Amino acid sequence: MSSYTQKKGFGAAVWDYITTVDHKKLAVMYLLAGTLFFAIAGFEALLMRIQLMKPNNDFVSAGFFNELLTMHGTTMLFLAATPLLFAFMNMLVPLQIGARDVAFPFLNSLGFWLFFLGAVFLHLSFFMGGAPDAGWTSYASLSLYSPGHGIDFYVLGLQISGAGTLISGLNFIVTIITMRAPGMTFMRMPLFTWTALVSSALILFAFPPLTIGLLMMLFDRMFGGNFFDHTMGGNTVIWEHLFWIFGHPEVYILVLPAFGLFSEIIPAFSRKRLFGYSSMVFATILIGFLGFMVWAHHMFTVGLGPTANAIFAVATMAIAVPTGMKVFNWILTIWGGSIKVTTPMLYALGFIPSFVAGGVTGVMQASAPLDYQLHDSYFIVAHFHYVIVGGIVTALFGSAHFYWPIFFNRMLNETLGKITFWVFFIGFHLTFFLQHFLGLMGMPRRVFTYMEGQGWDQFNYISTIGALMMGVGVILMVINCLMSIKGKPAGRDPWGDGRTLEWSIPQPIPFYNFRQTPLVRGLDPWWIEKQEGNKEVTFAEPLGDIHMPNNSAIPFVISLGMFIAAFGALYNPDADKPWSIYVLIIGLAITFGAMIARSVKDDHGFHLHKEEILEIEEHLYGKGGNK
Amino acid sequence: MMKGLKKWRLFSLLAVMMVFLSGCGEDYLSTLKPSGEVGKQQLNLLLLTTVIMTLVVVIVSVIYLLAFLKYRRARVGENVIPKQVEGSHTLEVIWTVIPIILLLIIAVPVVTTTYKFADVAAMDEVDEEGNKTALTINVTAKLYWWEFEYPNQGIVTAQELVVPTGEKVYFNLKAADVKHSFWIPAVGGKMDTNVENLNKFYLVFDKESKDLKDGVFYGKCAELCGPSHALMDFKVKTLSPDAFDAWVDAMKATEGQTADKASTDLGEATFANSCLGCHAISGSGAGGTPGPNLTTFGDRNRVAGFLEHNEESLKAWIKNPEEFKPGNLMMNADGTAPIYGNLSDEEIEALATYIMGLSVEK
């Protein structure tokens, strides 16, 4: 069937991406969307740092600064880090477990479009009367007080994109539990897949509290509900609990897959299996579990009383133990190995000390009485940026280099990659190390300016220089990505040190991933095969027909309906916009219509026959097929 | 001998940290130069955790650097396949137990201090006559200023907290509109002012503030509360117990003080017409006025909490408060003019002189 191999026109290509349910194409879309929002949020951070470069600066106004800090935090966590990690999860999880796609390809597409349109909706707030300005935490008393529609954009946008995240999380759980290739037992799964599983389970339990909180906020703002209005018997502290019951696990939702990515990079470039694999798995689960037990450490100063504070302090410190286990296991993986300092490995090596530094300041802040001083100061800003940039962003950059050939069958430039690393890494420490001291010197966070004569001028100046360096680093990274378009095809296992199944697939990866389902004979199956001198993984089945899902535009239409409905809901409380109710109805009608269409229509997918597979492979790899 | 050497090393590390950390910041603002029991204990915890955590970072980094330097592919050879080690139970136990011990060392003082800082039982203690023995101050955080009410003394002030040295001062904390957070970095802190409930804690002030650069400690709002969150500063004046008592008496003596609309002083008349509706100029009584109490304005250190304390800033402030503290409540609903209208330059001039003259210390 030659339709799979023909060159397509631009319109057809766009339509293909809108309707695709292929996990690899969705991964690319997550990567692009995540990068876009990462760039936007990074730009917002630069504006803030320029404002804080000198005392009493008037580069941006106070109100706009609050919008910037809110959108920076919200975007980075929900709309940049999450989708970028989803990009890797989407791309790698099916390949690592030997599956042809995720369990629910339709939902995978729906998850992406909900996330993307929710994110676009949130960002339109900048052009439609002002962005949310109550911080990414959107604490209830301030967010209820905030005039305009900014907070409504926050509530509705996050509700929609949060639904997408939840759907994707569910999808990964089912995929990993049910779609593993023969022989891929749980204790043979690559660690990245393990962290994807635990992180998805965290999404499953952490996002509902956020959804409830956002719904209550929506009721308060639009229908005069009084969940958080203390003058009417509501309570704002409930919002803080709901938010942090979500918000703390969210940190682990992001950092666990980052750990997973490094647990792939470090063994590969040490040529050594991951040290203490089973204790790494155990530590991952333990961190995920403990992650739900510590939310109130964000609320030590709220006045929950000494007993609550003491319990949450000790519980928080306990998390340091499994995290420490992981760090030592990584180091022991390197120990006795054969380390090749490639760009991904450079990021991994930079990650270890940076993340440990961020982790230990976490223990300092877990000490409740000490946290009374550190809370809401620049110390906490330094701490979580050490964790997020030092842990997650380095993981994303490193993995982008590492997995670029899997995504695009191209390599990123190593020299430019290493330069990027050093610029970004030095900039990062320059920006955030001194912020610890700014906090200790009494500088509160989220301030749009500061007066002279408080001893903060110099450190803030240096911090801004560092931020600019980080900005240069990101630009170099993007240039590297763009340059790779003209690069040579990378081919199978281009690093030469791949260990897991994704490296065993010939490049470019066919849309059905595995011609024949592989048989997994141990941890690091591709490494085992290579050690035995095999050029190909062992197959679990003879060449036969492959069942694949059909493309569908319905996920996009469902999400578009929600996107339209959100505008109706947003403007509904305004007396001068009577049309808003119709927009709401039309939007919901589109969504429900599409859902009904999906329910009525039986879509069994299609079968790819043996001959077609051979034809495709001949086209992809030339005569002789997949050898 | 070995043991003694190790202790000595730890001590020297501590000393180095101490010197390094205390080099940072100003003594009226920095948590690293505390002048009060609470802040000092917090600094001790900071030093304890910093030493342990620095140790952790150093040990991890050393092992990691050693591993990196020893096992580079360039050194071990391009074609060497390292031994594929599964793991080590002994090592797992070691790096589980040691961190637990380190954390226990931190956890014990953390838990005891948590309870200690929360002990506000003395707030309710009374002497034989039924008077409260401890000094309690009700702090109300408002958009973007602070009200300090002394319920047992029956006085109230704003923006500049006045406290005696050498005793535990108890605080009832509350917010009037949105959530704020009460923080005096150089003395100890911090605690949120919630909208729905009272928070209680105490601080101790060791040092008289008159020797500091501005004669005051700096206080901050630590919770994002709107556009002017960054400008919601207050100042803390610490006095010797005798001086404090004198100040309280002077405040009490302002009972009934008000401005007269018919006054020949244009400043006083303008104040009575335009300001008195929101701002009291008697320090006696309870708080709750829409604007800050101005009884001690002339004694204060800043205009609006952060502007230089002179008539120029005050005049500019009265003319257009929005320009300096965006989002403050001195503007009318559409934000075009102050609620007291646009005063003439002459009125503002007189008003500034009058307000600057309000004092209990001069």
Interface residues (C-beta under 8 A of the other chain):
Chain A: S61 A62 G63 F65 N66 L69 D133 A134 G135 Y139 S141 L142 Y145 S146 H230 N235 T236 V237 S270 R271 K272 R273 F275 G276 Y277 S278 S279 T301 V302 G303 G305 P306 N309 A310 A313 V314 M317 A318 A320 V321 G324 M325 V327 F328 N329 I331 L332 I334 W335 G336 G337 S338 I339 K340 V341 L349 I352 P353 V356 A357 V360 T361 V363 M364 A366 S367 A368 P369 L370 Y372 Q373 H375 D376 S377 F437 L440 M441 G442 P444 R445 R446 V447 F448 T449 Y450 M451 G453 Q454 G455 Q531
Chain B: L21 C24 G25 E26 L29 S30 T31 L32 G39 Q41 Q42 L45 L46 T49 T50 M53 T54 V56 V57 V60 S61 I63 Y64 A67 F68 K70 Y71 R72 R73 V76 G77 V80 I81 P82 K83 Q84 V85 E86 G87 S88 L91 E92 W95 T96 P99 I100 L103 I106 A107 V110 V111 T113 T114 Y115 K116 F117 A118 L173 A175 D177 V178 K179 S181 W183 P185 A186 G188 G189 K190 M191 D192 N194 V195 E196 N197 N199 K200 K213 Y218 K220 C221 A222 E223 L224 C225 G226 P227 S228 H229 A230 L231 D233 F306 P326 G327
